Amino acid sequence: MNTIHYEKQGEVAYLYINKPEKRNAIDSTMSDLFLEYLEYFKNDSEARVLIITGKGDKAFCSGRDLKEAKENPEAFKKKPLRGRLFNAIIETYKPVISAINGVAVGAGCEIALASDIRLASKGSRLGMPEAKRGMGATFGATILPKLISPSFAAKMLYTGKLVSSKEAFQVGLVDEVLENQEQLLERATEIAHDICECAPLSVQRIKETIWKTMDVPLFQALQLDIGPNVYESEDRIEGAQAFLEKRKPVWKGQ
């Protein structure tokens, strides 16, 4: 099995970071594969939601493989994760759920931050220890203060300390905490199926609107027309008709 494993079950796709012997640390080859599968998911009209998780029971992703940075510094420099992997997760413009099963640190935490929904299993820990490694946490330092209390985000970033799944839930960093990994994936899949009940173009428009207006002043954001025009779509007509006929809509994505 590849170090990045991708599979699809119906309309739900799963991407597994699969290097448990290294706590799912990501090297350059893995980041390339990750990006390839994100592009595949983005262009697959049948895939509606992506769930990202880690193989094994200790780590979601322990960040960038620092051993590669020492042994192959050129690869490390030429393929930085920031601006590539995290942006690509956002720019799929389809919902992405991170099912955090264990530690999610550094780039692993940033993968979760780039996702739309974050679930964690009990005992998981999250954080960005870049300040302890002489690194910058550029993506994390940009996005984390927008998702949770800026002062709590600053404390996490300045100290590099990890927070428990319980504390992450309390500050809104994760949306739910599940008892174990089995329940974690079950719940992620359940949410994915709930999303699949909705119109694809509507979900895409909503995701684009969320991300593209995050830093835009309110009244300016309200004037923007972002994403596909759902108001003239076939699915808008189908949604209204299905509601009146008390049946499930049959979405075409157009």
C-alpha positions as CSV (number, residue, x, y, z in Angstrom):
1,M,0.0,0.0,0.0
2,N,1.2,3.5,-0.8
3,T,2.3,5.9,1.8
4,I,-0.7,7.9,0.8
5,H,-3.7,5.7,0.2
6,Y,-6.8,6.9,-1.6
7,E,-10.1,5.1,-1.9
8,K,-13.7,5.9,-2.7
9,Q,-16.9,4.5,-1.3
10,G,-19.8,5.9,-3.2
11,E,-19.7,9.6,-3.1
12,V,-17.3,9.7,-0.1
13,A,-13.5,9.6,-0.7
14,Y,-10.9,8.7,1.9
15,L,-7.3,9.7,2.0
16,Y,-5.1,7.9,4.5
17,I,-1.6,9.1,5.5
18,N,0.0,5.8,5.7
19,K,3.4,5.8,7.4
20,P,2.6,4.7,10.9
21,E,6.1,3.6,11.7
22,K,7.1,7.2,11.4
23,R,3.9,8.6,13.0
24,N,2.7,9.5,9.5
25,A,5.4,12.2,9.0
26,I,5.2,13.5,5.4
27,D,8.2,13.5,3.1
28,S,8.5,15.0,-0.4
29,T,7.3,11.9,-2.2
30,M,4.2,11.7,0.1
31,S,3.4,15.4,-0.4
32,D,3.4,14.9,-4.2
33,L,1.1,11.9,-3.9
34,F,-1.1,13.8,-1.5
35,L,-1.4,16.6,-4.1
36,E,-2.1,14.2,-6.9
37,Y,-5.0,12.6,-5.0
38,L,-6.4,16.0,-4.1
39,E,-6.4,16.9,-7.8
40,Y,-8.1,13.6,-8.6
41,F,-10.7,14.2,-6.0
42,K,-11.3,17.7,-7.2
43,N,-11.9,16.6,-10.7
44,D,-14.0,13.5,-9.9
45,S,-17.6,14.6,-10.3
46,E,-18.9,11.6,-8.4
47,A,-16.8,12.3,-5.3
48,R,-18.6,14.8,-3.0
49,V,-16.7,14.8,0.3
50,L,-13.1,13.9,1.3
51,I,-12.1,12.4,4.7
52,I,-8.5,12.7,5.6
53,T,-7.1,10.5,8.4
54,G,-4.0,8.6,9.5
55,K,-3.2,4.9,9.5
56,G,-2.3,3.4,12.9
57,D,-3.5,4.5,16.3
58,K,-0.8,6.9,17.4
59,A,-0.7,9.7,14.8
60,F,-2.9,11.6,12.3
61,C,0.2,13.2,11.0
62,S,3.3,14.2,13.0
63,G,4.3,16.9,10.4
64,R,7.1,17.2,7.9
65,D,9.7,14.5,8.0
66,L,12.6,16.3,9.6
67,K,14.9,13.4,8.8
68,E,14.5,14.2,5.1
69,A,15.3,17.9,5.9
70,K,18.7,16.7,7.3
71,E,19.5,14.0,4.7
72,N,18.1,15.7,1.6
73,P,17.9,19.4,2.3
74,E,17.4,20.3,-1.4
75,A,14.2,18.2,-1.6
76,F,13.0,19.9,1.6
77,K,13.7,23.4,0.2
78,K,12.2,22.7,-3.3
79,K,9.0,21.3,-2.1
80,P,7.8,23.3,1.0
81,L,4.4,22.2,2.2
82,R,3.2,25.7,2.8
83,G,1.4,27.2,-0.2
84,R,1.0,23.8,-1.8
85,L,-0.7,21.2,0.3
86,F,-2.8,23.4,2.5
87,N,-4.0,25.7,-0.3
88,A,-4.8,22.6,-2.4
89,I,-7.1,21.3,0.4
90,I,-9.0,24.6,0.5
91,E,-9.1,25.0,-3.3
92,T,-10.8,21.7,-4.0
93,Y,-14.0,23.7,-3.2
94,K,-15.5,20.4,-2.0
95,P,-15.9,19.7,1.7
96,V,-12.9,18.1,3.5
97,I,-13.2,16.5,6.9
98,S,-10.1,15.7,9.0
99,A,-10.6,12.7,11.3
100,I,-7.7,13.3,13.8
101,N,-6.6,9.9,15.3
102,G,-3.7,10.7,17.5
103,V,-1.1,13.5,17.3
104,A,-1.6,16.2,14.7
105,V,1.5,18.5,14.9
106,G,3.2,20.9,12.6
107,A,2.1,20.3,9.0
108,G,-0.3,17.6,10.4
109,C,-2.1,20.3,12.4
110,E,-2.1,22.6,9.4
111,I,-3.7,19.9,7.2
112,A,-6.5,19.8,9.8
113,L,-6.7,23.6,9.9
114,A,-7.1,23.7,6.1
115,S,-10.0,21.2,6.4
116,D,-13.6,22.4,6.7
117,I,-14.6,20.1,9.6
118,R,-12.3,18.7,12.3
119,L,-13.1,15.7,14.4
120,A,-10.8,14.0,16.9
121,S,-10.6,10.8,18.8
122,K,-10.2,10.9,22.6
123,G,-6.5,11.2,23.5
124,S,-5.5,13.1,20.4
125,R,-3.2,16.1,20.7
126,L,-2.8,19.1,18.3
127,G,-0.3,21.8,18.0
128,M,2.5,23.6,16.1
129,P,5.9,23.3,17.7
130,E,7.6,25.1,14.8
131,A,8.9,27.9,17.2
132,K,10.8,25.1,19.0
133,R,12.4,24.0,15.7
134,G,13.4,27.4,14.3
135,M,10.6,27.3,11.8
136,G,7.7,29.7,10.9
137,A,4.4,27.9,10.9
138,T,3.3,30.3,8.2
139,F,0.0,28.8,7.3
140,G,-0.9,28.0,10.9
141,A,0.0,31.4,12.1
142,T,-2.2,32.9,9.4
143,I,-5.3,30.7,9.8
144,L,-5.4,29.6,13.4
145,P,-6.2,33.1,14.9
146,K,-9.1,33.3,12.4
147,L,-10.6,30.0,13.6
148,I,-10.2,30.4,17.4
149,S,-9.4,33.1,20.0
150,P,-6.4,35.0,18.7
151,S,-4.8,35.0,22.1
152,F,-5.2,31.3,22.5
153,A,-3.8,30.8,19.0
154,A,-0.8,33.0,19.9
155,K,-0.2,31.0,23.1
156,M,-0.2,27.8,21.1
157,L,2.1,29.2,18.4
158,Y,4.5,31.0,20.7
159,T,5.0,28.1,23.1
160,G,4.8,25.3,20.6
161,K,2.9,23.2,23.2
162,L,0.3,20.7,22.2
163,V,-3.3,20.8,23.4
164,S,-5.5,17.8,24.2
165,S,-8.5,16.9,22.1
166,K,-10.7,18.0,25.1
167,E,-9.1,21.4,25.2
168,A,-9.2,21.7,21.4
169,F,-12.9,21.1,21.6
170,Q,-13.4,23.7,24.3
171,V,-11.7,26.4,22.2
172,G,-13.4,25.4,19.0
173,L,-10.4,23.9,17.3
174,V,-12.2,20.6,16.8
175,D,-15.9,20.2,16.4
176,E,-16.4,16.8,18.1
177,V,-14.4,14.4,20.2
178,L,-15.1,10.7,19.7
179,E,-14.3,7.8,22.0
180,N,-12.1,5.8,19.7
181,Q,-10.8,5.6,16.1
182,E,-13.7,3.4,14.9
183,Q,-16.3,5.9,16.2
184,L,-14.2,8.7,14.7
185,L,-14.4,7.3,11.1
186,E,-18.0,6.3,11.6
187,R,-18.9,9.9,12.6
188,A,-16.8,11.4,9.8
189,T,-18.6,9.2,7.3
190,E,-22.0,10.1,8.8
191,I,-21.3,13.8,8.4
192,A,-20.1,13.2,4.8
193,H,-23.3,11.4,3.9
194,D,-25.3,14.3,5.4
195,I,-23.4,16.7,3.1
196,C,-24.1,14.4,0.1
197,E,-27.8,14.9,0.7
198,C,-27.4,18.5,-0.3
199,A,-27.0,20.0,-3.8
200,P,-23.4,19.8,-5.0
201,L,-23.3,23.3,-6.5
202,S,-24.8,24.8,-3.3
203,V,-22.2,23.1,-1.1
204,Q,-19.4,24.3,-3.5
205,R,-20.7,27.9,-3.5
206,I,-20.9,27.9,0.3
207,K,-17.4,26.6,0.8
208,E,-16.0,29.1,-1.6
209,T,-17.9,31.9,0.1
210,I,-16.7,30.8,3.6
211,W,-13.0,30.8,2.6
212,K,-13.0,33.8,0.1
213,T,-14.8,36.1,2.5
214,M,-12.9,35.2,5.7
215,D,-10.9,38.5,5.7
216,V,-13.3,40.6,3.8
217,P,-15.3,43.3,5.6
218,L,-19.0,42.3,6.1
219,F,-20.7,44.8,3.8
220,Q,-18.1,44.3,1.1
221,A,-18.5,40.5,1.4
222,L,-22.3,40.8,1.1
223,Q,-21.8,42.4,-2.3
224,L,-19.7,39.5,-3.7
225,D,-21.1,36.8,-5.9
226,I,-18.8,33.8,-5.3
227,G,-18.9,30.4,-6.8
228,P,-21.4,28.8,-9.2
229,N,-24.7,30.5,-9.9
230,V,-27.0,28.1,-8.1
231,Y,-30.0,30.4,-8.6
232,E,-30.2,29.6,-12.3
233,S,-29.3,25.9,-11.9
234,E,-31.4,22.8,-12.6
235,D,-30.7,21.7,-9.1
236,R,-32.5,24.7,-7.6
237,I,-35.6,23.8,-9.5
238,E,-35.3,20.2,-8.5
239,G,-34.8,21.1,-4.8
240,A,-38.0,23.1,-4.7
241,Q,-39.9,20.5,-6.6
242,A,-38.7,17.7,-4.3
243,F,-39.7,19.6,-1.3
244,L,-43.2,20.2,-2.6
245,E,-43.5,16.5,-3.6
246,K,-42.1,15.4,-0.2
247,R,-39.4,13.2,-1.8
248,K,-35.6,13.2,-1.9
249,P,-34.1,15.4,-4.6
250,V,-32.1,13.9,-7.4
251,W,-29.1,16.2,-7.9
252,K,-27.4,16.7,-11.2
253,G,-24.7,19.1,-10.1
254,Q,-25.9,21.6,-12.8
